[in-house]
């Protein structure tokens, strides 16, 4: 989903959480079978990682995939450049492997830290 920019410059953590929740409840799902109730159930069970979307020209969308084993060790599976729909920036179309060389190693390290 795409979180609309908040033009109010919210400072308090409680207000930020309330704003994000209001945006989540109003989001449009790409999968027609998904809805807020089913998504919330999955979110409560699995948790989530949020990403920030940067606006501008020539923005790329690098990503990494990791596997967390039963002991909590993170193995990096891949880094890649995501291809997003130019009409709907939040719609994933595919990717190119690996991520660009200038930041590939740092991207893998971020993935390992998030674990």
KOLMAR-618909 format. One record per residue: x, y, z of N, C-alpha, C in turn. Coordinates in steps of 0.001 Angstrom, whole numbers, plus 500000, padded with zeros to 6 digits. Example, Ala and Ser with C-alpha at 12.3 -4.5 7.8 and 13.67 -1.06 7.14 Angstrom:
513190494310507800512300495500507800513200496700507800512850497750507080513670498940507140512900500030507870
This chain:
500844498825500000500000500000500000500882501228500000500313502330499672501048503585499618500518504489500705501381504898501627501009505785502714501102507222502217499972507890502174499954509284501732500795510141502673501464511128502125502259512033502950501358512782503918501835512919505126501097513696506118501606515126506082500745516021505763501135517429505629501091518182506964500693517474508043500553518141509341501842518139510153502886517449509686504152517349510417503956516838511843503371515666511957503119515042513257504441514768513968504485515068515246505701514875516021505566513731517024504438513641517728504322512632518786504179511227518193504745510248518875504688508856518421503248508350518367502432508710519352501034508273519366500270508818518161500524510089517823499857510683516660500335510042515359501626509710515284502152509039514099501497507669513936501399506916515029500770505591514972499307505693514563498611506671515099497190506856514743497049507203513271497948508037512755497909508417511344498158507200510455499177506414510780499494505228509986498336504241510016497737504018511184496593503120511287495430503601510424495173504894510420494080505429509599494371505206508116495639505335507704496015505086506318495893503607505968496304502742506887496202501299506653494757500874506441493882501376507289492468500987507199491825501431505888492356502465505264491778502971504030492512502554502771493495501654502902494302501317501730493548500446500731493983500548499482493456499702498417494424498548498207493904497345498168494730496164497966494801495819496493495972495385496035496117494948494657495406493615494475495582492702495434494902491401495381493421491605495698492567491231494787491124491443494952490549490649496121491210489548496504490702488712497596491127489236498975491972490262499019492464490801500290491573491944500755491459492085502069490725493199502660491380493542503986490917494617504615491553495077505846491512494021506935490396493355507103490245492362508169491234491205507998491330490655506794492246489527506573493705489984506670493973491188506180495331491722506250495742491961507698494851492535508498495149492804509902495445491512510651494694490459510355494937489173510993496345488674510685496755488783509438498112488371509039499162489261509687498891490542509732499818491496510319500043491203511808498983490910512524499099490607513953499876489315514197499736488333513313500435487055513469501892487129513041502156487852511945503475487804511317504342489033511556503713490156511904504473491395512015504723491985510639505474493066510579505726493728509301506973494584509379507508494868508237508613495819508094508113496912507171508312498150507555507865499277506739509058499881506007508810500346504806509826501023504022509360502442503760510299503343503625509953504720503289510083504891501773509162505613501187509190505888499755509768507276499543510808507367498738511421508646498436510895509151497102510542510405497064510064511024495828511241511639495088511154511700493767512197512358492989512385511700491643513363512176490908513695511618489600514738510520489763514689509539488886515668508452488856515767507700490186514632507485490812514599506720492059514656505237491725515496504503492429515542503055492249514911502387493466514666501107493345514028500380494437514801499096494721515992499238495318516779498043495624516137497263496764516382495973496772515800495126497806516738493959498078516540493338499219517324492159499586516389491121500190516762489874500041516010488780500635516927488026501577516409487734502750517178486975503719516364485825504273517042484856504830516394483715505466516863483657506913515929483591507830516255483488509256516053482034509657517139481367510114517011479964510494516421479834511899516238478651512357515632478389513660516426478904514842517681479251514623518535479772515684518675481288515617517968481911514647518006483360514513519119483887513620519882482986512986520954483418512075520337483824510740520784484971510230520277485491508960521262485161507841520758484536506800521549484289505597520985485159504479521845485855503769521404486693502656521229485800501434520027485816500860519734485011499687519997485766498392519662487056498379519854487827497158519741489315497429520248490080496496519961491515496402519489491730494977518615492685494789518081492924493450517490494323493330517281494726492095516624496001491787515188495688491401514238496207492156512838495962491856512382496818490672511555496250489839510943496975488729509505497266489154509175498551489237507851498966489683507067499546488513505766499373488560504883499892487529504958501415487517505285502032486395505394503493486364504070504208486636502949503527486468501639504134486731501196503929488176501776502935488851501419502620490235502697502166490922503445503105491475504778502816492011504821501719493067503688501373493650503709500341494669503431498951494088503235498852492769502955497566492135504243496984491570504657495859492124505893495176491754505675494400490453506556494615489472506443493918488194507496492838488006508623492969488677509719492023488528510996492616489066512138492025488692513402492545489203514571492148488322515708492812488578516991492495487955517932492092489086518663490994488892519647490551489869521039490874489361521975491163490221521835491571491619521574493066491708521528493597492936521419495052493125522682495711492569522586496984492303523729497713491728524944497643492657526101497518492049527349497309492786527670498380493832527421499679493551527823500700494537527195500516495931526040499871496017525413499721497337524993498286497649525368497325496830524965495928497024525386495375498388526635495602498767527145495076500040526432495725501224526229497039501169525541497744502250524087497276502356523449497051501224522073496559501209521977495197501898522914494326501595522938493008502234523136493152503746523981494075504158524210494294505591522952494814506280522224495718505629520967496197506212519993495033506390519911494166505403519028493009505483519437492113506658520720491899506820521221491053507913520851491676509280520994492996509395520679493678510669519203493593511003518355493772509984516903493735510227516497492352510668517111491325510018516892489921510344515529489674510799
